[in-house]
Amino acid sequence: MKTERFFATLRMTDNMRKILLISVFIFMAGISQGARLKDISTIEGIQSYQLVGYGLVVGLKGSGDSYNSLVTQQSVKNLLEHFGIFTQDKNKRNKTKNVAAVMVTGELATSKPKGTKVDIKVSSIGDAKSIRDGNLLLTPLRDANGKDRATAQGTINASDKELTTGYIMNGAIVDLPIESEIKDTFYILLNTPDFSSAVSVQDTLNKQFGDSTLAKAMDGSRIRIKIPASYKGKALTFVSEIEKIDIAIDAEEKVVINGTTGTVVSGLNVKVSPVRLNYKDMKIEITKDTPVGEFIEMMYKSGVTETEVLDIIRSLKSSGAIGAQVIII
């Protein structure tokens, strides 16, 4: 890896009276990179399924749903009646400030057998102020077809910034696993469709097993796989082996910018080409290729706001000075 030092300058008008000189580094690296097959794809028939359930969180020290939350009132009533406890006055509401109605979500992979524990997310649907440290009562989690797949329960962990949303690590136990649908022929599905990557998967697997017919790229997202005769009856063993194989892929360069916080994530190869740009009372001149992260940092240090930076990045992208895909969230 080579390192080249150069200078990029940002020239302002006399009104701003600023000249910013910044020293930055370019890290020279090719766009091709290696990744395990399991990190860039999924196996048709071996995938994750979304789970969802409705439940109650108790023990909230007064931070739960208010008297006006009808869904919580009804849920508490149904819960008590389930245990044979009936209120004498059916029109009287229960005090629910220590209880909160929540939706529970999780993800179940086909590789998870019965009894396996999975993480879950718990989110308030009422007007609770906080569900942190509350106890989620036994909650069935269903798949899209309405089948109960897991049961959740436990104490909720939540941060100070998200008091109405929390997590329970290993908070659900799998009751009904999802069976694998792997057959003698199956498909590998690339997470990011790309013809070059599909062909790379094809060639790598064929070379690895010495069989030119084992893998065949059907398009930019699907590679058909025929399980070798030596792995007959051992489909999952075969899949586990090919998942570990490194594949040379052409990674698409991206720049992801959070418009609220100003956070920028980009590859080391993403640069702003030499360009001149007039924006409001600024004159921006980049004299040599500049890593986009360094360029944006330069903007912020000069007092440019987050909104102005986004406008400038859009202009640079439109002019072709930034060749990578720009994603603003």
Backbone bond lengths (Angstrom), bond angles and torsions (degrees), N, CA, C in turn:
res aa  C-N    CA-C-N  psi(-1)  N-CA   C-N-CA  omega(-1)  CA-C   N-CA-C  phi
1 M - - - 1.466 - - 1.528 109.43 -
2 K 1.276 116.83 126.46 1.453 121.69 -179.13 1.526 110.62 -96.37
3 T 1.314 114.81 152.44 1.461 119.90 177.07 1.514 108.73 -128.33
4 E 1.327 116.25 126.72 1.457 120.79 -179.57 1.524 108.98 -122.22
5 R 1.320 116.84 129.79 1.461 120.79 179.31 1.535 109.04 -97.42
6 F 1.330 115.26 137.65 1.456 118.79 176.02 1.518 108.33 -153.05
7 F 1.325 115.95 174.89 1.455 120.80 -179.37 1.510 110.40 -118.16
8 A 1.336 114.69 138.40 1.463 120.96 174.35 1.520 106.22 -122.14
9 T 1.333 117.43 137.15 1.460 119.83 -176.50 1.503 111.45 -117.92
10 L 1.316 114.67 145.82 1.455 122.88 174.25 1.512 106.96 -117.06
11 R 1.351 117.04 114.02 1.463 120.55 -177.08 1.527 109.35 -103.87
12 M 1.339 116.56 124.66 1.456 122.81 178.89 1.537 108.85 -99.54
13 T 1.312 115.91 169.14 1.463 120.14 175.00 1.520 108.50 -78.79
14 D 1.345 115.05 172.85 1.460 119.07 179.91 1.517 111.44 -62.99
15 N 1.348 116.71 -27.46 1.464 119.47 -179.74 1.522 111.16 -61.58
16 M 1.318 115.77 -38.26 1.460 118.65 -179.13 1.520 110.84 -86.53
17 R 1.368 116.81 -27.57 1.470 121.87 175.63 1.529 112.42 54.97
18 K 1.320 113.99 45.43 1.462 117.54 179.26 1.515 110.06 -132.40
19 I 1.298 115.66 136.87 1.460 120.78 169.00 1.524 106.04 -130.09
20 L 1.290 114.94 116.23 1.454 120.08 -175.59 1.517 109.52 -104.46
21 L 1.317 116.15 123.41 1.462 121.30 178.25 1.526 107.61 -114.35
22 I 1.316 115.56 120.88 1.452 118.12 -174.22 1.521 110.29 -126.57
23 S 1.304 116.73 135.12 1.457 121.75 176.72 1.508 108.64 -97.76
24 V 1.315 116.44 126.41 1.458 120.34 -177.36 1.516 109.38 -132.85
25 F 1.299 115.72 167.04 1.459 122.25 179.86 1.523 109.74 -118.72
26 I 1.327 115.01 142.58 1.459 120.85 170.63 1.517 107.16 -106.30
27 F 1.311 116.62 130.60 1.446 120.67 175.27 1.516 107.42 -103.94
28 M 1.328 116.78 112.41 1.446 122.01 -176.87 1.519 110.27 -80.93
29 A 1.314 116.81 117.79 1.454 121.10 177.81 1.508 108.72 -151.84
30 G 1.326 116.68 148.21 1.461 120.52 179.52 1.501 111.13 -73.20
31 I 1.344 116.80 161.54 1.455 120.37 179.62 1.520 111.48 -79.36
32 S 1.340 117.48 -16.76 1.450 119.95 178.81 1.526 109.14 -76.02
33 Q 1.311 115.74 139.51 1.442 119.88 178.73 1.516 108.74 -148.94
34 G 1.334 115.81 161.18 1.446 119.96 -179.26 1.511 111.56 -101.63
35 A 1.318 115.81 145.65 1.458 121.30 177.85 1.517 108.54 -151.35
36 R 1.317 115.82 148.04 1.452 118.98 176.12 1.522 109.80 -65.60
37 L 1.313 115.99 146.88 1.457 120.27 -179.23 1.523 111.38 -56.84
38 K 1.337 117.21 -37.94 1.460 120.85 -178.15 1.526 112.40 -67.19
39 D 1.340 117.27 -20.88 1.463 120.50 -179.03 1.528 113.24 -86.02
40 I 1.333 116.94 -15.32 1.462 119.65 -176.98 1.521 112.61 -117.14
41 S 1.333 116.95 4.28 1.461 118.36 -174.91 1.521 111.88 -154.37
42 T 1.322 115.38 170.82 1.454 122.41 169.81 1.519 107.89 -126.16
43 I 1.302 115.47 158.35 1.453 120.91 178.77 1.523 108.47 -100.31
44 E 1.319 116.37 125.50 1.459 119.43 178.14 1.529 108.59 -59.61
45 G 1.334 115.90 125.06 1.457 120.04 -177.04 1.515 112.61 97.93
46 I 1.336 116.86 -17.48 1.472 121.30 174.21 1.521 106.56 -125.48
47 Q 1.298 116.61 94.19 1.454 120.70 -175.78 1.514 109.88 -148.97
48 S 1.290 116.83 178.62 1.461 121.79 -178.71 1.526 110.71 -99.63
49 Y 1.319 115.40 146.82 1.460 122.02 179.21 1.525 109.20 -121.83
50 Q 1.317 115.69 139.74 1.458 120.84 -179.56 1.533 110.57 -80.49
51 L 1.338 115.12 138.76 1.457 121.65 178.57 1.527 109.58 -119.82
52 V 1.315 116.40 149.48 1.465 120.29 179.65 1.520 109.74 -147.79
53 G 1.326 115.44 148.85 1.460 120.61 178.14 1.514 110.78 -156.37
54 Y 1.323 115.33 161.76 1.468 121.72 177.96 1.520 108.07 -112.06
55 G 1.337 116.40 135.03 1.456 118.84 -178.67 1.511 113.21 -150.52
56 L 1.316 114.35 -176.70 1.460 121.98 178.76 1.524 109.92 -122.86
57 V 1.329 114.87 139.70 1.459 121.64 174.24 1.516 107.69 -109.48
58 V 1.318 117.66 129.95 1.464 121.87 -177.46 1.524 110.19 -119.90
59 G 1.352 115.09 168.58 1.457 120.63 177.41 1.511 114.61 75.77
60 L 1.348 116.95 40.68 1.466 120.64 -171.63 1.534 115.72 -96.96
61 K 1.289 119.46 8.62 1.473 122.89 174.63 1.533 112.67 53.74
62 G 1.345 116.14 41.93 1.457 119.83 175.08 1.507 116.21 87.13
63 S 1.338 118.65 2.00 1.474 120.56 -177.71 1.526 112.74 -100.86
64 G 1.334 116.85 10.86 1.456 120.59 -177.56 1.515 113.65 -82.56
65 D 1.335 116.28 -162.95 1.460 121.65 -177.58 1.524 111.34 -68.04
66 S 1.314 115.19 149.33 1.462 120.64 -177.51 1.528 111.51 -80.75
67 Y 1.285 114.58 177.06 1.468 123.52 178.38 1.524 111.09 -60.13
68 N 1.330 116.57 -24.06 1.470 120.61 -175.94 1.527 113.94 -85.44
69 S 1.321 118.11 -5.60 1.452 120.56 -179.00 1.531 109.62 -81.89
70 L 1.335 115.89 96.85 1.464 120.69 -174.44 1.520 112.68 -65.97
71 V 1.360 116.86 -36.71 1.459 119.13 -178.26 1.524 111.05 -64.41
72 T 1.327 116.36 -36.10 1.462 120.06 178.50 1.523 110.36 -70.81
73 Q 1.323 116.05 -40.97 1.466 120.81 177.25 1.523 111.15 -57.10
74 Q 1.331 116.08 -46.82 1.457 120.67 -178.56 1.529 111.13 -67.02
75 S 1.331 116.11 -38.97 1.463 120.32 -179.00 1.526 111.35 -65.84
76 V 1.330 116.94 -41.95 1.462 121.10 178.55 1.519 109.77 -64.11
77 K 1.338 117.17 -41.91 1.469 121.75 178.59 1.529 110.74 -60.42
78 N 1.366 115.56 -46.10 1.462 119.58 -179.84 1.530 111.44 -64.45
79 L 1.337 116.02 -37.80 1.453 120.43 179.64 1.525 111.38 -64.09
80 L 1.329 116.50 -45.82 1.462 120.44 -179.51 1.524 110.99 -64.28
81 E 1.337 116.75 -40.83 1.461 120.28 179.76 1.528 111.36 -66.20
82 H 1.334 116.36 -30.74 1.460 120.50 177.45 1.524 110.80 -62.01
83 F 1.330 116.03 -30.83 1.464 120.94 178.40 1.528 112.07 -96.89
84 G 1.338 116.17 13.82 1.454 120.73 176.28 1.502 115.15 79.49
85 I 1.329 116.70 20.55 1.465 121.01 179.35 1.526 108.62 -107.35
86 F 1.329 117.00 118.54 1.465 121.62 -177.25 1.523 109.35 -120.19
87 T 1.322 115.46 136.50 1.473 119.76 176.21 1.512 108.89 -81.64
88 Q 1.310 117.15 141.12 1.459 121.02 -178.67 1.517 111.95 -67.66
89 D 1.309 117.12 -41.36 1.460 121.64 -179.70 1.521 108.61 -99.66
90 K 1.351 116.72 106.00 1.459 120.43 -176.97 1.521 112.60 -68.68
91 N 1.322 116.58 -19.99 1.463 119.89 -178.55 1.535 112.51 -88.00
92 K 1.306 116.17 -7.78 1.463 120.12 -178.17 1.514 110.29 -88.35
93 R 1.310 116.26 131.95 1.462 120.52 179.53 1.523 111.12 -86.05
94 N 1.326 114.32 151.94 1.453 120.10 177.21 1.532 109.99 -86.81
95 K 1.303 116.16 153.01 1.459 120.25 174.96 1.526 107.61 -79.81
96 T 1.315 115.78 119.47 1.466 119.59 -173.33 1.531 113.26 -117.92
97 K 1.299 118.14 21.53 1.460 119.35 -176.00 1.535 112.76 -65.34
98 N 1.338 116.66 -16.23 1.457 119.90 177.07 1.530 112.34 -98.82
99 V 1.357 116.17 7.15 1.463 121.78 -176.15 1.532 109.44 -127.14
100 A 1.322 117.13 146.39 1.463 121.09 176.65 1.526 109.84 -138.47
101 A 1.338 115.60 137.02 1.462 121.62 174.27 1.528 108.25 -81.43
102 V 1.325 117.04 135.10 1.465 120.65 -175.36 1.523 111.32 -140.03
103 M 1.331 114.70 157.93 1.455 122.08 168.68 1.526 107.00 -105.67
104 V 1.321 115.54 136.82 1.458 122.01 -178.20 1.528 108.46 -115.16
105 T 1.325 117.13 129.00 1.464 121.00 -178.95 1.522 110.01 -127.68
106 G 1.320 114.74 153.84 1.454 120.57 179.00 1.517 110.36 -161.04
107 E 1.309 116.00 -178.80 1.456 121.70 -178.24 1.520 108.90 -136.38
108 L 1.332 115.86 129.47 1.462 121.06 -177.64 1.520 110.19 -121.06
109 A 1.324 116.13 122.60 1.462 121.70 178.09 1.519 110.06 -91.47
110 T 1.316 116.00 154.40 1.460 119.99 -179.04 1.522 111.88 -65.45
111 S 1.321 116.52 -18.61 1.466 119.81 -177.99 1.522 112.96 -82.73
112 K 1.327 117.41 -2.39 1.462 121.11 -177.79 1.539 110.73 -88.44
113 P 1.330 118.90 112.88 1.470 120.88 179.51 1.528 112.17 -79.19
114 K 1.314 115.92 170.93 1.461 121.21 178.63 1.527 110.13 -59.57
115 G 1.322 115.82 136.56 1.460 121.09 -179.54 1.514 113.92 94.32
116 T 1.339 117.07 -11.49 1.469 120.87 178.17 1.525 110.14 -69.29
117 K 1.325 117.23 145.16 1.459 121.78 177.76 1.523 110.60 -99.45
118 V 1.333 116.63 139.36 1.462 121.79 179.22 1.523 109.39 -129.03
119 D 1.335 115.62 156.26 1.466 121.05 178.94 1.523 110.56 -78.08
120 I 1.318 116.30 151.14 1.463 121.17 178.71 1.526 110.77 -135.35
121 K 1.324 114.48 157.05 1.458 122.33 176.42 1.523 108.28 -115.41
122 V 1.330 116.60 136.89 1.460 122.12 -177.36 1.528 108.85 -120.56
123 S 1.345 117.30 127.09 1.471 121.31 -176.33 1.521 110.52 -130.96
124 S 1.323 116.18 131.23 1.462 121.32 179.23 1.529 110.77 -67.85
125 I 1.344 116.92 141.15 1.466 120.86 175.10 1.522 111.53 -117.37
126 G 1.322 116.48 1.29 1.458 120.74 177.58 1.516 110.64 -106.71
127 D 1.319 116.58 -146.16 1.466 120.27 -179.17 1.525 112.29 -111.83
128 A 1.320 115.92 28.46 1.469 120.39 177.71 1.522 110.52 -61.22
129 K 1.311 116.29 144.72 1.467 121.19 177.62 1.527 111.25 -84.54
130 S 1.323 116.32 -29.51 1.466 120.18 179.82 1.519 110.17 -160.75
131 I 1.339 115.97 142.18 1.473 120.32 173.56 1.529 110.33 -117.09
132 R 1.314 116.64 8.53 1.465 120.78 -178.76 1.519 111.07 -62.64
133 D 1.310 116.27 136.17 1.471 125.04 179.48 1.524 112.81 67.72
134 G 1.334 116.86 7.28 1.455 118.99 174.55 1.515 110.63 -76.98
135 N 1.317 116.55 164.15 1.455 121.52 -178.59 1.523 110.07 -108.50
136 L 1.338 116.46 116.33 1.456 121.28 176.97 1.516 109.10 -74.97
137 L 1.348 116.34 123.77 1.455 120.24 177.49 1.523 110.42 -77.43
138 L 1.328 115.93 160.01 1.456 123.12 -176.69 1.532 111.45 -44.46
139 T 1.351 116.16 118.34 1.466 121.94 -173.80 1.526 110.80 -131.25
140 P 1.343 118.19 118.61 1.468 120.46 175.75 1.531 110.09 -71.29
141 L 1.331 116.38 140.85 1.460 121.90 177.53 1.526 108.56 -114.75
142 R 1.331 115.84 127.91 1.461 121.49 -175.27 1.522 111.99 -111.28
143 D 1.352 115.07 155.63 1.456 119.81 173.66 1.520 109.68 -90.65
144 A 1.337 117.33 -174.96 1.469 121.03 -176.54 1.524 112.44 -65.54
145 N 1.324 117.45 -19.92 1.467 121.49 179.69 1.517 112.89 -92.64
146 G 1.323 116.82 4.18 1.455 120.70 176.93 1.513 115.13 84.86
147 K 1.345 117.91 9.78 1.459 120.85 179.61 1.525 110.25 -87.54
148 D 1.329 116.60 133.92 1.460 120.80 176.07 1.518 109.27 -72.59
149 R 1.339 116.27 116.02 1.454 121.43 -175.92 1.525 113.57 -105.15
150 A 1.335 116.97 -28.42 1.465 119.92 -175.81 1.524 109.55 -152.15
151 T 1.332 115.43 165.25 1.463 121.87 178.30 1.523 108.71 -126.27
152 A 1.338 115.65 129.45 1.462 120.76 -175.48 1.521 111.77 -111.66
153 Q 1.325 115.43 148.22 1.465 121.99 175.77 1.522 108.34 -172.62
154 G 1.340 116.37 150.46 1.455 118.68 176.53 1.510 113.57 147.31
155 T 1.333 115.66 -178.82 1.465 122.80 -178.78 1.523 110.16 -90.94
156 I 1.335 116.04 135.94 1.461 122.37 -172.46 1.529 111.51 -90.10
157 N 1.317 115.33 132.61 1.466 121.75 172.38 1.524 108.42 -103.46
158 A 1.324 117.16 129.54 1.466 121.52 179.69 1.521 109.34 -142.42
159 S 1.330 115.82 149.81 1.464 120.85 -179.62 1.521 110.38 -86.72
160 D 1.328 116.26 167.27 1.463 120.87 178.67 1.521 112.07 -63.88
161 K 1.346 116.73 -28.12 1.456 120.49 -177.38 1.529 112.84 -82.95
162 E 1.323 117.24 -20.88 1.470 120.97 -177.50 1.516 109.29 -132.81
163 L 1.305 116.55 70.62 1.460 121.55 -175.21 1.526 112.93 -72.44
164 T 1.324 117.82 -20.11 1.462 119.87 -178.90 1.528 112.46 -98.57
165 T 1.317 116.87 5.77 1.461 122.42 175.76 1.523 108.27 -134.67
166 G 1.320 116.31 131.92 1.450 119.41 -178.59 1.515 112.16 -146.57
167 Y 1.331 115.58 -179.98 1.450 121.46 -176.32 1.521 110.34 -133.84
168 I 1.312 115.26 152.65 1.455 121.51 172.39 1.526 106.53 -128.31
169 M 1.313 116.67 108.47 1.457 120.75 178.77 1.526 108.84 -68.79
170 N 1.339 115.63 131.68 1.470 120.84 -176.62 1.525 111.22 53.90
171 G 1.337 115.07 38.23 1.466 120.23 -173.57 1.514 115.40 -85.01
172 A 1.328 117.97 -6.96 1.464 120.36 -179.76 1.522 109.71 -130.36
173 I 1.320 115.76 145.54 1.462 121.82 178.76 1.521 108.75 -112.12
174 V 1.324 116.38 129.97 1.462 121.74 -178.48 1.525 109.70 -70.69
175 D 1.329 115.41 124.81 1.467 121.45 177.94 1.523 111.95 -102.55
176 L 1.345 116.02 -37.93 1.464 121.17 -177.42 1.528 108.50 -129.80
177 P 1.339 117.19 97.41 1.474 120.34 -178.27 1.524 111.19 -64.43
178 I 1.333 114.50 158.82 1.465 120.97 175.63 1.524 107.24 -97.36
179 E 1.308 115.62 120.31 1.457 120.67 -175.60 1.529 111.73 -70.72
180 S 1.322 115.52 142.41 1.457 120.73 176.40 1.523 109.98 -72.40
181 E 1.350 115.25 145.27 1.459 120.36 -179.60 1.531 111.45 -113.76
182 I 1.329 116.51 27.61 1.456 120.81 -179.87 1.537 110.27 -69.32
183 K 1.334 115.96 129.42 1.465 121.64 176.71 1.522 109.64 -120.25
184 D 1.320 117.22 -170.98 1.470 120.34 -178.50 1.525 112.06 -62.13
185 T 1.335 114.95 -30.19 1.469 120.39 175.71 1.522 108.41 -124.04
186 F 1.330 117.32 130.74 1.457 120.80 179.44 1.523 108.64 -144.84
187 Y 1.324 116.00 178.62 1.464 120.67 -176.76 1.525 110.99 -122.53
188 I 1.319 114.25 139.53 1.459 121.39 168.54 1.524 106.89 -93.64
189 L 1.332 116.44 131.14 1.462 121.71 -177.86 1.527 109.33 -112.63
190 L 1.325 117.50 116.03 1.466 121.22 179.89 1.525 110.38 -70.18
191 N 1.314 116.38 137.08 1.468 120.33 177.98 1.527 111.31 -64.17
192 T 1.328 116.10 -37.34 1.464 122.03 177.16 1.520 108.04 -121.14
193 P 1.324 118.01 105.46 1.466 120.43 -178.15 1.523 112.53 -55.63
194 D 1.319 116.62 131.16 1.457 121.43 -179.63 1.528 107.46 -163.22
195 F 1.334 117.11 124.87 1.455 121.03 -175.71 1.530 111.69 -63.89
196 S 1.321 116.77 -41.82 1.465 120.34 -179.73 1.523 111.23 -61.88
197 S 1.322 116.54 -42.86 1.458 120.73 179.85 1.520 111.16 -67.43
198 A 1.343 116.66 -38.08 1.464 120.35 178.99 1.523 110.83 -62.13
199 V 1.326 116.37 -44.42 1.469 120.99 178.75 1.529 110.11 -66.64
200 S 1.319 116.76 -36.24 1.460 120.28 178.58 1.525 110.91 -63.73
201 V 1.338 116.91 -41.42 1.467 120.74 176.56 1.528 109.47 -61.53
202 Q 1.315 116.22 -46.52 1.470 121.72 179.98 1.532 110.98 -56.68
203 D 1.316 116.63 -53.67 1.463 120.92 -175.58 1.529 111.93 -65.98
204 T 1.335 116.60 -39.55 1.463 120.35 -178.44 1.522 111.67 -64.96
205 L 1.335 116.84 -45.51 1.468 119.99 -179.26 1.526 111.46 -67.76
206 N 1.319 117.08 -41.21 1.464 119.93 179.26 1.531 111.26 -62.42
207 K 1.313 116.07 -40.20 1.461 120.38 178.84 1.521 111.01 -69.27
208 Q 1.347 116.18 -39.98 1.457 120.97 -178.04 1.529 111.79 -60.82
209 F 1.341 116.66 -39.31 1.460 120.73 -175.94 1.531 112.72 -103.64
210 G 1.327 116.73 2.76 1.448 119.84 177.74 1.509 114.09 62.13
211 D 1.342 116.64 36.12 1.466 121.69 -177.88 1.522 108.49 -140.27
212 S 1.315 117.38 111.23 1.468 121.44 -176.44 1.516 113.12 -72.44
213 T 1.335 117.56 -9.23 1.473 120.89 -178.95 1.525 112.14 -106.24
214 L 1.326 117.57 0.14 1.471 119.89 -176.81 1.524 111.47 -65.42
215 A 1.327 117.20 -47.01 1.469 121.79 -177.09 1.520 110.16 -121.74
216 K 1.325 115.30 141.26 1.464 120.09 177.54 1.527 109.02 -143.77
217 A 1.333 116.13 120.39 1.468 121.22 178.20 1.525 109.21 -71.78
218 M 1.332 117.08 119.54 1.461 121.91 -179.01 1.522 111.49 -86.76
219 D 1.326 115.98 -34.74 1.464 122.74 176.30 1.525 106.57 -163.08
220 G 1.334 116.84 -160.81 1.457 119.76 -176.49 1.513 115.00 -74.63
221 S 1.329 118.27 -7.68 1.460 119.92 -176.52 1.524 113.83 -125.02
222 R 1.343 118.53 -17.16 1.466 120.91 -174.78 1.528 111.85 -122.13
223 I 1.329 114.73 133.99 1.462 120.86 174.00 1.527 107.15 -124.18
224 R 1.324 116.54 119.84 1.462 120.50 179.82 1.524 109.75 -80.22
225 I 1.338 116.01 134.96 1.459 121.57 -178.21 1.523 109.69 -122.80
226 K 1.329 115.86 131.28 1.462 122.22 172.88 1.521 108.10 -106.91
227 I 1.316 116.61 119.66 1.460 120.36 -178.03 1.535 109.79 -67.42
228 P 1.329 117.95 128.53 1.470 121.13 -179.71 1.525 112.06 -59.51
229 A 1.315 115.65 152.55 1.466 120.59 -179.64 1.526 111.46 -59.25
230 S 1.335 116.29 -30.16 1.469 119.83 -179.11 1.523 112.72 -68.92
231 Y 1.328 116.61 -15.12 1.464 120.77 179.72 1.534 111.41 -108.86
232 K 1.320 117.65 16.82 1.452 120.69 -179.75 1.530 109.98 -60.40
233 G 1.337 115.45 128.63 1.461 120.70 -176.82 1.512 113.35 80.58
234 K 1.335 117.88 0.28 1.472 122.07 -179.99 1.527 109.65 -128.89
235 A 1.333 115.18 49.19 1.467 120.53 -175.39 1.525 111.99 -60.87
236 L 1.328 117.80 -44.30 1.464 120.65 -177.40 1.537 111.11 -66.28
237 T 1.335 116.71 -33.97 1.462 120.02 176.39 1.521 110.00 -64.29
238 F 1.315 116.53 -42.30 1.460 121.45 178.70 1.524 110.77 -62.49
239 V 1.334 116.25 -45.68 1.462 120.79 179.94 1.524 110.75 -61.90
240 S 1.320 116.96 -42.21 1.471 120.05 -179.03 1.524 111.19 -63.12
241 E 1.329 117.24 -30.79 1.461 120.89 179.79 1.529 111.79 -75.72
242 I 1.316 117.30 -43.67 1.466 118.27 -177.56 1.524 111.39 -72.69
243 E 1.330 117.65 -24.76 1.466 120.17 178.32 1.524 111.99 -62.09
244 K 1.322 117.30 -28.02 1.462 121.25 -175.66 1.523 112.73 -85.65
245 I 1.330 117.45 -8.90 1.463 121.12 -175.64 1.524 110.84 -73.22
246 D 1.324 117.00 134.29 1.464 122.06 177.97 1.525 110.12 -78.16
247 I 1.311 114.85 133.96 1.462 122.08 -179.96 1.524 108.99 -118.59
248 A 1.339 117.06 131.89 1.461 121.06 175.22 1.522 108.12 -80.59
249 I 1.319 116.72 119.40 1.458 120.84 -177.89 1.523 110.37 -124.89
250 D 1.323 115.54 154.67 1.460 121.82 173.32 1.516 107.72 -95.26
251 A 1.316 115.78 102.76 1.461 119.67 -177.25 1.517 110.88 -76.95
252 E 1.328 116.12 131.06 1.466 120.81 177.10 1.520 109.20 -74.39
253 E 1.311 115.81 126.49 1.456 119.76 -179.72 1.527 110.79 -73.72
254 K 1.323 115.65 135.72 1.457 121.01 -178.48 1.525 110.46 -137.37
255 V 1.309 114.61 153.86 1.462 121.92 170.57 1.514 106.38 -124.69
256 V 1.329 117.25 119.12 1.460 121.87 -179.90 1.523 108.21 -111.97
257 I 1.330 115.69 123.13 1.464 121.22 -176.52 1.522 109.52 -122.13
258 N 1.326 116.49 128.28 1.454 121.57 172.93 1.521 107.81 -87.62
259 G 1.338 116.62 110.47 1.454 121.09 -175.01 1.513 114.23 -67.03
260 T 1.349 116.86 -18.34 1.463 120.58 -178.76 1.517 111.96 -87.67
261 T 1.334 115.96 -46.51 1.463 119.97 -175.79 1.518 113.09 -95.09
262 G 1.346 116.87 -17.93 1.455 119.92 -177.64 1.516 113.40 83.03
263 T 1.344 117.48 6.12 1.457 121.78 179.08 1.528 110.40 -68.12
264 V 1.334 116.21 136.19 1.457 122.05 -178.76 1.528 109.24 -124.70
265 V 1.318 116.54 130.21 1.463 121.97 174.89 1.516 107.43 -123.68
266 S 1.323 116.63 125.26 1.465 120.09 -179.86 1.514 110.30 -151.58
267 G 1.333 116.07 158.44 1.447 121.11 175.57 1.521 110.48 -72.62
268 L 1.329 116.01 159.11 1.458 120.23 -178.43 1.522 112.32 -66.88
269 N 1.348 116.02 -19.58 1.457 119.52 -176.88 1.524 113.17 -90.31
270 V 1.331 117.58 -6.16 1.462 120.26 -178.04 1.525 108.89 -80.63
271 K 1.331 115.36 121.18 1.467 119.86 -175.83 1.517 111.20 -134.13
272 V 1.314 114.63 159.84 1.460 122.06 170.80 1.522 107.02 -96.88
273 S 1.319 116.26 123.25 1.467 120.86 -179.22 1.527 110.12 -73.80
274 P 1.336 117.44 160.77 1.467 119.93 176.91 1.526 110.78 -51.91
275 V 1.316 115.49 128.67 1.462 119.52 -173.83 1.529 110.30 -159.47
276 R 1.338 115.38 155.21 1.463 121.75 170.86 1.515 107.71 -119.69
277 L 1.322 115.91 134.13 1.461 120.36 -176.33 1.525 109.73 -140.83
278 N 1.340 115.95 128.46 1.461 121.24 173.07 1.523 108.23 -99.92
279 Y 1.322 116.04 122.82 1.459 120.40 -179.44 1.527 108.41 -137.06
280 K 1.333 116.09 115.19 1.469 121.62 -176.80 1.529 108.61 51.84
281 D 1.345 117.69 -119.39 1.455 119.50 -178.89 1.525 111.97 -101.62
282 M 1.319 115.78 23.06 1.460 120.13 179.36 1.524 110.92 -113.57
283 K 1.303 116.11 146.64 1.451 122.90 170.05 1.521 107.21 -121.48
284 I 1.300 116.00 112.97 1.459 121.68 -175.41 1.516 109.03 -105.17
285 E 1.323 116.29 128.45 1.457 121.05 177.51 1.525 109.38 -132.25
286 I 1.320 115.50 119.29 1.463 121.47 175.36 1.521 106.93 -105.11
287 T 1.326 116.49 120.30 1.463 120.61 -172.38 1.523 113.42 -90.97
288 K 1.337 117.23 -22.48 1.464 121.29 177.42 1.523 109.30 -142.78
289 D 1.336 115.43 162.43 1.465 118.95 178.34 1.517 110.36 -50.86
290 T 1.346 115.34 128.45 1.455 121.50 -175.60 1.523 110.21 -127.20
291 P 1.318 119.32 126.26 1.455 120.94 175.87 1.524 110.20 -52.23
292 V 1.326 116.75 133.66 1.454 120.11 -172.62 1.527 111.86 -62.01
293 G 1.339 116.85 -33.07 1.459 119.25 177.90 1.517 112.35 -63.13
294 E 1.341 115.68 -40.80 1.461 120.11 178.35 1.526 110.90 -67.90
295 F 1.333 115.90 -37.18 1.458 119.86 179.50 1.530 110.77 -63.49
296 I 1.336 116.02 -44.57 1.469 119.44 -179.15 1.526 110.46 -67.63
297 E 1.325 116.69 -39.16 1.463 119.56 176.28 1.520 110.44 -59.85
298 M 1.322 116.08 -38.36 1.453 122.05 177.85 1.526 110.30 -61.11
299 M 1.338 116.01 -40.33 1.466 120.55 179.16 1.530 111.12 -62.51
300 Y 1.333 115.04 -48.46 1.464 119.24 -177.44 1.535 111.64 -63.23
301 K 1.332 115.90 -39.87 1.465 119.23 -179.29 1.521 111.81 -66.22
302 S 1.326 116.34 -24.60 1.461 119.43 -179.46 1.525 112.08 -86.89
303 G 1.348 116.60 1.10 1.459 119.97 177.13 1.513 114.73 95.94
304 V 1.321 117.86 6.35 1.465 121.23 178.52 1.522 108.91 -72.12
305 T 1.328 118.05 136.66 1.456 122.14 -177.65 1.525 111.09 -78.09
306 E 1.349 115.34 166.76 1.463 120.05 179.30 1.525 111.18 -60.01
307 T 1.331 116.79 -42.12 1.467 120.71 -179.58 1.518 111.20 -63.63
308 E 1.334 116.90 -40.93 1.464 120.90 179.46 1.527 111.14 -66.92
309 V 1.340 116.33 -38.09 1.463 119.86 178.22 1.520 110.38 -62.22
310 L 1.331 116.68 -41.98 1.468 120.31 179.42 1.520 110.58 -62.69
311 D 1.327 116.72 -41.09 1.470 120.39 178.04 1.531 110.74 -62.81
312 I 1.320 116.51 -41.51 1.461 121.15 -178.96 1.531 110.33 -65.97
313 I 1.338 116.45 -43.46 1.466 120.39 179.42 1.523 110.38 -62.54
314 R 1.330 116.83 -41.44 1.473 120.14 178.00 1.533 110.02 -60.73
315 S 1.324 116.43 -42.53 1.465 120.56 -179.47 1.528 110.98 -64.89
316 L 1.334 116.38 -41.36 1.461 120.29 179.42 1.528 110.63 -65.93
317 K 1.320 116.02 -38.91 1.463 119.67 178.04 1.525 110.47 -64.72
318 S 1.330 116.42 -43.98 1.472 120.47 -179.55 1.517 112.16 -64.19
319 S 1.323 116.74 -33.80 1.476 120.39 -178.23 1.527 112.26 -80.82
320 G 1.340 116.76 -10.52 1.461 119.94 -179.39 1.509 113.11 91.68
321 A 1.322 118.70 2.09 1.459 121.43 179.71 1.519 111.81 -70.83
322 I 1.330 116.85 -22.91 1.449 122.49 172.62 1.526 107.74 -116.67
323 G 1.328 116.84 115.42 1.462 119.89 -175.87 1.515 113.40 -87.07
324 A 1.345 117.92 -20.15 1.458 121.02 -176.85 1.531 110.90 -76.14
325 Q 1.321 114.53 163.35 1.457 120.39 174.89 1.528 109.47 -70.05
326 V 1.329 117.46 132.65 1.451 122.51 179.42 1.528 109.00 -108.65
327 I 1.324 115.55 123.18 1.474 121.67 -179.18 1.528 107.36 -119.16
328 I 1.317 116.39 122.05 1.465 121.58 178.18 1.511 108.99 -111.76
329 I 1.332 116.41 123.83 1.463 121.80 -177.38 1.518 110.52 -115.67
